């Protein structure tokens, strides 16, 4: 039944796309332009529906992929209100918003003892926590970590309303911290003094901003290929990328129009706040987060006299995803990450060798 539904949606999307492509270019006053505008809206709606369907499938896959080593749950929690309200006096304005979070608890966990927690935000701009993280979750489970992976505002797979709640570098950071407090408040075996935050790309930005803003709440942080300077990013990215930030439902202004707002959301411009043990990884051939962004972050941390660890990898295959791939090179680099985290979080069964890590991620 599910397969038939997927095929039906795909064929419908294809038909609408082909019809739209067959129409002449739109004009402001002509009926063809009006027709294409309608079809564009239809396609956007279909895309959100497809994202929702993909998310449902992925949710099922999580149980299949890690259910042998973890208790898996998905909860709905609330984050802070919108950053900006179109109508602050409207009914419901200022209310907290709903977000979701995946929870993974090792089946072998001794719940009579306190356990360390890993907060694992996904990347972006718009994305979600997918089963591409399977081997990473299994590696954490093998060590005895509990993991919470929040689906903060702007995540895909929850419809257009959730998508347009995006607040990149803003309230999304707070959503992720809400998942930390949820775990501490609801699971008495979580050690609130052994919480680490791990993220790649936009997840790296979120990790950095959380330790900068809440140094007492996180024991350690790993930031992989982190988005570090939104001002620089607006300079080297395409116009379509910039439009994601200046959209009315997001920041609503370009970096040119409000450079300080983009600066406020950028880790490189908040580096002076660092107090938490930190490891940074970047790759010179990253095709998403240009290494210049991370170099700016590193230089800012050094200029502020901060103690931290980092490694700039040279042209490692995989580009932006180089240390997330389930390859020998990726596992070798991740072993460094796991050892760094273990120094501060003291998991029950830390991974010591590449062989142990490989066995942990196997499925």
C-alpha positions in Angstrom: 0.0 0.0 0.0 2.8 2.4 0.9 4.7 1.6 -2.3 1.6 2.3 -4.4 1.1 5.7 -2.6 4.7 6.7 -3.3 4.4 5.8 -7.0 1.1 7.7 -7.3 2.6 10.9 -5.8 5.7 10.6 -7.9 3.6 10.2 -11.1 1.4 13.1 -10.1 4.4 15.3 -9.5 5.9 14.3 -12.8 2.8 15.1 -14.7 2.5 18.6 -13.1 6.1 19.3 -13.8 5.8 18.3 -17.5 2.7 20.4 -17.9 4.4 23.4 -16.3 7.4 22.9 -18.6 5.2 22.9 -21.7 3.7 26.3 -21.0 5.2 29.5 -22.4 7.2 31.8 -20.1 5.0 33.7 -17.6 4.1 37.3 -18.0 2.7 39.6 -15.4 -0.8 40.1 -16.9 -1.3 37.0 -19.1 -3.2 33.9 -18.2 -0.2 31.7 -18.9 1.7 33.5 -16.1 -1.2 33.0 -13.7 -1.4 29.4 -14.6 2.3 28.8 -14.0 2.0 30.6 -10.6 -0.7 28.2 -9.6 1.3 25.2 -10.8 4.3 26.5 -8.9 2.3 26.6 -5.7 0.9 23.2 -6.4 4.4 21.8 -6.9 5.6 23.4 -3.6 2.7 21.7 -1.8 3.4 18.4 -3.4 7.1 18.7 -2.4 6.1 19.2 1.2 3.8 16.2 1.0 6.6 14.1 -0.5 8.9 15.2 2.3 6.3 14.1 4.8 6.0 10.7 3.2 9.7 10.3 3.1 9.9 11.2 6.8 7.3 8.6 7.7 9.3 6.0 5.8 12.5 7.0 7.5 10.8 6.8 10.9 10.0 3.1 10.2 13.5 2.5 8.9 15.0 3.8 12.2 13.5 0.8 14.1 14.8 -1.6 11.4 18.3 -0.1 11.3 19.0 0.3 15.1 16.2 -1.6 16.8 18.5 -4.5 17.7 20.8 -2.2 19.8 18.6 0.6 20.9 15.2 1.5 22.2 13.9 4.1 19.7 11.3 6.7 20.4 10.1 10.0 18.8 8.6 12.6 21.0 6.8 15.9 20.4 8.0 18.8 22.5 7.8 22.6 22.5 10.4 25.2 21.6 10.2 28.9 22.2 7.8 31.1 20.2 8.5 32.4 16.7 11.4 34.9 16.5 9.1 37.3 14.6 5.3 37.4 14.5 3.5 38.7 11.5 0.6 39.8 13.8 1.7 39.9 17.4 -1.9 40.4 18.6 -3.4 37.5 16.6 -4.9 34.5 18.5 -2.0 32.2 19.4 0.7 34.7 18.7 3.6 34.2 21.1 2.8 30.6 21.9 5.6 28.0 22.0 5.9 25.9 18.8 5.9 22.2 18.4 9.1 20.4 17.5 10.1 16.7 17.4 13.0 14.7 18.7 14.3 11.2 18.2 15.5 9.4 21.2 17.9 6.4 21.2 18.7 4.5 24.4 21.1 1.6 24.4 19.4 -1.7 25.1 22.3 -2.8 27.3 22.3 0.4 29.4 22.4 0.0 33.1 19.7 2.4 34.2 20.6 2.1 37.8 23.6 4.3 36.9 23.9 7.8 35.4 24.4 7.8 31.6 26.0 10.4 29.4 23.9 12.2 26.8 24.8 13.2 23.2 22.7 16.0 21.7 22.9 15.5 17.9 21.3 18.2 15.7 21.1 17.6 12.0 22.4 19.8 9.2 20.5 22.3 7.0 19.5 24.8 5.6 16.3 22.8 5.4 16.8 19.1 6.2 16.0 16.4 8.8 17.6 13.6 10.8 17.7 10.7 8.4 18.9 7.1 8.5 22.2 8.2 6.9 23.2 8.6 10.5 22.6 4.9 11.2 26.2 3.9 11.7 26.9 6.9 13.8 24.0 6.2 16.1 25.2 2.6 16.4 28.7 3.8 17.4 27.2 5.9 20.1 25.0 3.0 21.3 28.0 0.7 21.5 29.6 3.1 23.9 26.6 3.5 26.2 25.6 7.0 25.3 21.9 8.1 25.2 21.3 10.2 22.1 18.6 12.8 21.4 18.4 14.1 17.8 16.0 17.1 17.6 14.0 18.1 14.5 14.1 21.8 15.2 12.0 24.5 13.4 12.7 24.6 9.7 13.1 20.8 9.4 11.6 19.1 6.4 9.1 16.3 6.6 6.5 18.1 8.7 4.8 20.3 6.2 5.0 23.9 4.9 4.2 25.5 8.3 7.1 23.8 10.0 9.3 24.6 7.1 8.6 28.3 7.2 9.3 28.5 10.9 13.0 28.4 10.1 15.2 30.6 12.2 18.7 29.6 11.1 21.2 30.4 13.8 18.4 31.8 16.0 15.6 30.1 17.8 16.7 26.8 16.1 19.6 26.9 18.6 17.2 27.1 21.5 15.0 24.3 20.1 18.0 22.0 20.3 18.7 23.0 23.9 15.1 22.3 24.7 15.7 18.6 23.7 18.6 18.5 26.2 16.4 19.8 29.1 13.6 17.4 28.0 15.9 14.4 28.4 17.2 15.5 31.8 13.7 16.2 33.0 12.1 13.0 31.8 14.9 10.3 32.2 16.3 10.1 35.7 19.3 8.1 34.5 20.6 11.0 32.4 23.7 12.6 34.0 23.1 16.4 33.5 26.8 16.9 34.1 27.9 14.6 31.2 26.1 16.2 28.2 27.9 16.6 24.9 26.7 18.2 21.7 27.8 16.9 18.3 26.9 18.4 14.9 28.0 18.7 11.3 27.4 21.7 9.0 24.4 23.6 10.3 24.4 21.2 13.2 27.9 22.3 13.9 26.8 25.9 14.0 24.0 25.0 16.4 26.5 23.1 18.6 28.9 26.0 18.7 26.2 28.6 19.4 24.8 26.4 22.3 28.2 26.1 24.0 28.8 29.8 23.5 25.5 30.8 25.0 25.2 28.0 27.6 28.7 27.0 28.7 27.5 25.4 32.0 25.1 23.0 30.2 27.5 21.2 27.9 30.6 19.3 28.9 32.1 19.1 25.4 31.4 19.9 21.8 32.4 18.5 18.4 31.7 20.8 15.4 32.3 19.1 12.0 32.6 21.4 8.9 30.5 24.0 10.8 28.8 26.9 9.1 30.8 29.6 10.8 30.3 33.0 9.1 27.0 33.8 7.5 28.3 37.1 6.2 31.0 35.4 4.2 28.6 32.7 3.2 26.2 35.2 1.7 29.1 36.4 -0.4 30.2 33.2 -2.0 26.9 31.4 -2.3 24.3 31.7 -5.1 21.4 34.1 -5.1 18.9 31.2 -4.7 20.8 30.3 -1.5 20.7 33.9 -0.2 17.0 34.0 -0.9 16.5 31.2 1.7 17.6 33.7 4.4 16.0 36.9 3.2 12.6 35.2 2.7 9.8 37.0 4.4 9.2 34.0 6.7 12.9 33.9 7.8 15.3 36.8 8.5 13.4 39.0 6.0 16.5 41.0 5.1 19.6 40.5 3.2 23.1 40.7 4.8 23.5 44.0 3.0 20.3 45.3 4.7 21.1 44.0 8.2 24.7 42.8 8.5 24.5 42.8 12.3 21.7 40.2 12.3 23.8 37.8 10.2 26.8 38.5 12.4 24.7 37.7 15.5 23.9 34.3 14.1 27.6 33.4 13.1 29.9 31.4 15.4 33.1 33.2 14.1 31.7 36.4 15.5 30.9 34.9 18.9 34.2 33.0 19.4 35.1 35.1 22.4 32.4 33.3 24.4 34.1 29.8 24.3 34.5 28.1 27.7 33.8 24.5 26.7 36.2 21.8 25.4 35.9 21.9 21.6 37.1 19.9 18.6 36.7 21.3 15.1 37.1 19.4 11.8 37.1 20.8 8.3 38.1 19.7 4.8 39.8 21.8 2.2 37.7 20.4 -0.6 34.3 20.9 1.2 31.8 21.8 -1.5 29.3 23.2 0.9 31.0 25.0 3.8 34.0 26.6 2.2 37.1 26.1 4.4 37.5 29.9 4.6 34.5 30.0 7.0 36.0 27.5 9.4 39.5 29.2 9.1 37.8 32.4 10.2 36.3 30.6 13.2 39.7 29.1 14.1 41.5 32.5 13.8 38.8 34.2 15.9 39.2 31.6 18.6 43.0 32.0 18.6 42.7 35.8 18.6 40.5 35.5 21.7 43.1 33.3 23.4 40.8 30.3 23.6 42.0 26.7 24.1 40.5 24.2 21.7 41.5 21.5 19.2 41.1 21.4 15.5 42.2 19.7 12.3 42.1 20.9 8.8 42.1 17.9 6.5 43.5 18.1 3.0 41.3 17.0 0.1 39.8 14.0 1.9 37.4 12.1 -0.4 33.8 12.9 0.5 34.1 16.7 0.7 31.5 18.0 3.0 30.6 14.5 4.4 34.2 13.2 4.6 34.1 12.1 8.3 30.5 11.0 8.3 30.9 8.3 5.5 30.9 4.7 6.6 34.3 4.2 5.0 37.7 3.2 6.5 38.9 6.8 6.2 35.6 8.1 7.7 35.8 5.6 10.6 39.4 6.4 11.3 38.6 10.1 11.6 35.5 9.4 13.7 37.5 7.4 16.1 39.4 10.6 16.9 36.1 12.3 17.5 34.9 9.5 19.8 38.1 9.5 21.8 37.9 13.3 22.3 34.3 13.1 23.5 35.1 10.2 25.8 37.7 12.2 27.7 35.0 14.5 29.0 31.9 12.3 29.0 33.3 9.0 30.3 31.0 6.6 28.6 30.7 3.0 30.0 32.4 1.4 27.0 34.5 3.9 25.1 35.7 2.8 21.6 39.5 2.4 21.6 40.3 0.8 18.2 39.2 1.1 14.6 38.2 -2.6 14.8 35.8 -1.9 17.7 34.3 1.1 15.9 33.8 -0.9 12.7 32.0 -3.6 14.6 29.9 -1.1 16.4 28.7 0.5 13.1 28.0 -2.8 11.3 24.4 -3.6 10.5 
